[in-house]
């Protein structure tokens, strides 16, 4: 599985005839993985050809508006940080490095006339010039001591300690070696509470609009609300727009520049989850807000303004589907007729709007690039993994629904083992997804791969419990005040449902496991049920209070539990696994990445200590170099080997 090609998102050329995509050729040997950019015709009349060579790989690739150049970021030999490179797509030749900043460059965006690029680089405060950043970096390295000093939350993010660098926006002409820092006179950008999200050009190229927040350091006690900023490129003048209790992301202008679109999410409204919606504002007044596709009641994941319409991808009942509507949100309809799988990586050409490319993947196939034609049919354009998959038997999946005791319709996926024989009896492995704002989708995963989990001879059950996404905002919000008990009951009901329905499932041999929120639920199962012969908890909390006290994200847990740990809110004890530790007795495998700052190591150690104190058969695996996910090749192989061995120990008759 690990050796399958990883296919990146497509980037369609302005004339709609070609597309660029990245392809990673994995390796179990460190340093031998290769990732390059490939060019292929949209009509699939010839095979893709490699247009870059380099082990580190390329990112953020984007065509110039006239199709002459391809901009991308890469960390080439001699680069301390990734830089922006330009590849001449008309004349050929090697890519030329455009930026030369000591702090690197990322996320290039072409000005509409194709003569200038906007990009991001992270700077030390008050260092508005490259020489200052180089000097400051050298001074920090020369210090005789090493210490981190903080005065505000958060101090960490995901797998990285927060430093004092801040993201700045730059512009640079493509025929110049000098980059200009747009934030040189923007004092807010160097404040510790500022966070830059995304930026775009105005259609006339005279200003940029970017989304972000100046409330990054409020997140210990409230959600950071967002702002939209406009900056004049010539003089640096900034105007600011905010809307109470809202967050903004991914701005885009209409072709005429009379409307600004962006993603908007409600904040600080007492909910643990809110849909991200696409909103149109009249520009530059920023009034007459129109929510596009409001009646859809689904999370919009990405969008693109093409001509007089909007293309977007939304999550719906375990699948990501493609939609189209007019720029005012009218005449919305689904444009793909795929009978399975999920879509992502939307790419279109404004000059040829009929060319719509996306990544498509399914339970049985990793991501490849396809075209959605005018009839909604899915036309494959790449087949990087076709040969490899031909040699593997995959049993496919089955989707089913049932009504829970609470009256909710619950969607599930069931994965059968290879060489399935309905006359046999198979153990049941119940796997719980993270989030809880997530879903078991019709998609391919390299972390908890459905088929790899089933491969030793297990039926795998995947349940989208209350709190999952893709079923409307209310379904996701209904986990508020019931973080573990309700979802766990629905998962157990799903297991009972399939055991009663299918004679080939052995109800006496069940196991359960999950990661992140799924790991939390595994620990809750440990505290509350004896259905399972063994459990697996990756990056799971056993004590909500300890998780609150050490995570890089804490306020949402106060929201879901109804107050702070010291407020007397009952859920901090009532639905907290550690307070039921006297009932722990199911053998448990505990795994964790040492660089995980979302559910930090101490949570798994606390789980381990309770299990050992209770003398419960248990095994702890710590991955020193991994974060919330196990991403390194050999570590992934070791994880699956240990997981399969643990299941075999407890599920073998």
C-alpha angles and dihedrals in degrees: 000000000000092000094061115115117260108223118203130211121291124248111200118213117242092252091053094235102104141033134199123213137168122242123194119202104202127213135189088218114085113245095018098090113112128201124180143158120258132196122215137170118253090224090056092230092138140024122268115266128209114248101176134039123202139113097227094061134220132265143183092033115182135170120235112245092255093047094239098114139035116208120201141156123243141158102228128181109299094021116121089190133018115277135193115263131189124215118196104227094186102047100026124213132123123323114263123220111242104180127053103182121148088221095049130233135255144171101033117200122190121232109238092253092053095234100105140036130216115208144158132247130173117238142186112252114277090006100121096161132060094239091057092052091049090051093047092049091051091048092052092050091050096053113119091223137047120217140143118220124193138178100175141042133282105052096167138033124201099308103345135082110234114249130192096263118115130199115255129188120234136186127203134177111236091233094050134079093208123091120199122217107226091192095057091108097029104101094184091064091068096048114109091236096058121102123179118215118173135336136201138181124250111242092254092051093232098111142019131221122209136178126220144115139258090201100072091125096054093073095102089070108015141011115273108252118214141232139203117224132194119201127190105228094210100053106011095239110160132205122189133210126189136172120204116261095000138119123206135204144162104025120200131175126226113247093260093043094238094117135042119207126196143156113262130193127184116240137191094017096125094260126120091213136028129180118251106234134191111241131189121209128188108247133261095359092057092215137116092058113201122192107218114220094000092155090058091074091203136118112262107218102184139348143191130202110222122172110308095342146067124230117197144164120228133183115246128173098324096325138085109227133190121237140180133202139159118272090263091054095254127133093027115181140155113260102192124078096191109146093207143009135046135274133220141148098062113203129174140161118239088211095052107029093176089072105087117168127183142160113259125196137162142186087275102038136046121231120302131165119258138172123233105216128207091273093050094253118147111238114192114229101172130038103180095146101032096104094046093050093049089070095051126079111222118181096206128224141274126214119209138167132209136179113248124220087259090058098253124137106237123197121212141180122216120198120195124209122252117275088023115197116189090205091065130078117239131193117243121236112194111201120192122206127229130241103051077227094065141086143218096247134192089257143106122265132189094193105051098011109190096217096043089053090051096041099095089059108283133132106230120212120199117186128191098214126190107297093043120126130240097055101083132287096277094055089055093045095049090082087073108117093008107067101158116002099062097043091046092051091052091049091050090047090053090053091050090048095056093041090055094043102045123053091198093067116088105218091193092065110058132147132179135198147150148164132251105344085005087056089050088053091048088057090047089052087052088057100042115028143044096198093108130071091206141000137213121207119185117182091345130154122231094180120041091200093055090048091051090049098052110026127103088231117049114142095075089061090057088052095051093044096044101246146353121314089257096046094087092245104163098222093070085072106017095058100029116110097213091065088063094048092124086071096054109118109125115108108254138195111208120195132175143164113239092218093055109122095169094065098009127214094259090070092060091043089053090051089049093049092052091049092049092046089052090046091236113161103257145157127206123203120185120190105205096199100039131093128201088319132045101239108157116096101235092039090054092050090049091048093054091045091053093044092051092047091051093050092046091052092057105028102044109108 
